[in-house]
């Protein structure tokens, strides 16, 4: 089934984010093989060239590595994956804080809101 994409962001970047999130969640483990370009293109409903660009982008950052004749694999370097995780966290926090500031919230209100949210979530577990 084809996935939905945000028309204002290049598809290859959206695929990169989806793969990174799967790695962070542990759906794709260290050293695990990614789907072939053709399979991911079919599953995502995109052109194989888009998937090729996605894999190239991930390879340039060191998150994945190509093994000739075997496919594309998630790195086994925990430092690279830790760095990716921290960068994604910082990116999401930056977006959250920016949006909250645009709505007029102070840092104290943001922190109080987060604490309340996390406390309620803990109670429900």
Helices and strands as residue ranges (DSSP letters): H 11-25, H 37-44, H 48-60, E 64-67, E 71-74, H 78-102, H 107-123
